[in-house]
Amino acid sequence: MRAVRRGNLSPKRTSRCVPKMGETSSTRYDGSQVSKARVAMDRSQPLAGKRILIAEDEPFVALDHATVVAEAGAEVVATCVTVTTALRCLAHEHVDVALIDYVLADRNSEPLQAALRQQRIPYVVVSGYPRSLVRTEPVQQILRKPASPGELRQSLEAACSRAA
């Protein structure tokens, strides 16, 4: 049995999504940081090769989301803790689908949702708030926190298939 090095899931700083002075930074979770033995980059996986933006201000939740996404064969473009940073990343990175919390560190994610809709990028909102407070449009995909890994994968797959 091979020894596992500690810190395989540590975040990498992004070079493009650099925050302004006093702003919380975004982090990048490279799919290669998740055990490659567990991640089969099989093209039969619906999320394989997809580039996903995660907007989540709770570090452990963001790490869980990044792990689920990477294990599904997708690449996490960045994890952002603020709407401002997420919008900056969206302007500089190609994103296929987004997984976003409704309330981030600086404000609610409605401006981010509007930008994603404008660019026709599908997204899934994950929130502990009631759906009636979170929903901004009738067909919006909303998951209640805590969402299981299966729910996250299925919702992201459904969002991608609706956009295709």
Secondary structure by P-SEA (a helix, b strand, c coil): cccccccccbbbbbccccccccbbbbbbbbcccccccccccccccccccbbbbbbcccaaaaaaaaaaaaaaccccccccccaaaaaaaaacccccbbbbbcccccccaaaaaaaaaaacccbbbbcccccccccccccbbbbcccccaaaaaaaaaaaaaaac
